[in-house]
Amino acid sequence: MDAELKRTIILDHYQNPRHKGLIKEDGYMTQNMNNESCIDEVDLMVKIEDGKILDIRFEGEACAISTSATSIMVETLIGKSVEEAKEIIKNYYAMLEEEEYDGEKLEQALVYSDIGRQPNRKKCALLSWWGMEKILQKLEEEK
């Protein structure tokens, strides 16, 4: 993916974040995430039924990278099974650590393939993904 396309996708998801706004509805698991080194703070709401991610919502104050990474994560994971989501998250982490990963699983999240070279921005791109991982861990613990 070329640099201009990456910038366009990131900017679009920052200016028009998908599924932004929390709702009052039962059946959602929640997780608050914040980055101690900046203003990024994101609340996630995730609805999972029968092993499938039905909805993800978020709200918060965050930089362009954090907001767009959250929006892209939401679009990437909705409709996936919990097992598929875990695999996507694992590949996303590997990409950011500049390790071997399966880019086909990451869809638009590939826009962050170079962020590992910017350590100060890596946390921004990871914050909501860490939150999603925590929700999936809670789900496992509840079983």
N, C-alpha and C positions, 0 to 999 in steps of 0.2 A: 504494500500500500504506500503510495507516495506521500510525501510530507504535506503537500497542499490539501489532499483529501483528508488526511488525519486531522489537520487543523480545522477543516470545514465540519467534520463530524463532531469533534470536541466542542466547537463553538455552538453548533446547533443544539447539542444536548445540554449545554450550559444555559443558553438563552431560552430553550423550550424543553425543560426537563420532563421526562415521561413519568407518569404516576406520582407526581409530587402532590403532597397534601394528605394529611392523615384523615382517617374517617372513624366514626364511632360505630363499630360493628363487632360483634362477638366472633370468636374463632381465629383471631390473629395473635401471633406471637410477636413480642416487641423486643427491641434492643436499642439502647442508646450508645452511640460511639462518639468520642471526641479525641482530637489530636492535641496533646498537651503543648505542642510547640507552635500552635497557630490557632486561628479562630474556628477551624472546622469542627462542627458538631452536627451529627446526623441521627435522627430517630428513624428506625426501620419498623415496619409492620409487615408481617408475612403470614399469608394464609396457605396452609398445606393440608390437603385432605387426600386420604388413600395413597400417600406416597408421592403426590404430585403438587407442585407449586402452582396454586391458582392465582395468587395476586401478591404483589409487593408494592407497598406505598412508602414514601419517605417524606421527611420534612427536616429542615435545618438551615443553618447558616454555614456556608462553606465556599471555598475558592472555586475557580473555574474547573480545575482538574478534579477535585473531590465531587463537585456537583455532577459534572459530566460522567465521571466514572460510576457514580451511583445510578444515574439514569440509564447508562449503557448496561450495567449489571442487571437492572430491573428488566429491561427488554430482553436480555440474553437468557435470564433464568425463568421468567414466567412461562408456564406450560411444560417445563421440564420435570422429570422425576427427580426425587431427592438424590438418587444415585448419579444421575446425569449432572445435576448441579454440583455435586462434590467433585466430579471429574473435571468439570469446567473450571471450578475454583482452583483445583490443583494445577491445572495447566496455566491459569492466569498467574498464579504465584511463581511458577517456573519461568514464565515469560519475563516477569518483572525482575527475577533474580538472574536473568540472562542464562538460563539453563535450557535444556531441550524440552520442547513442548509441542503439542498438536494444535497448530493454528486454526485448523478447520473447526475445532470445538469452540473457539473463542468469538466467532462472528465479529461484531463491531468492536469488541474489546481489544482487538489487534491494534487499535489506534495508540495504545500505550506501550507498544513493543520497544520503544526507545527510552522509556521513562526510567529504566534501571540505571541509565547513565547519569541521571539527575537525582542523587540520593535525597536531596531536600524535597523533592516532589513525589517520591515513591510512596511515602506515607499517605499523601493526599489521594493517590490512585488506589490505595489499599484499604482505606478506612471502612468503607461500606462493605467491601468484600469480607473483611475480618468480622464485621457485624453479622453478615449472612452466615458465615461459618459458625459463629457462636449460636445462632438460632438453630442451625442444623444439629449442633452438638446437644443443645437443650432437648431437641426432639428425640435424639437417640437416648438420652438419659431418662426421658419420660416413658420409654418403652419397657 
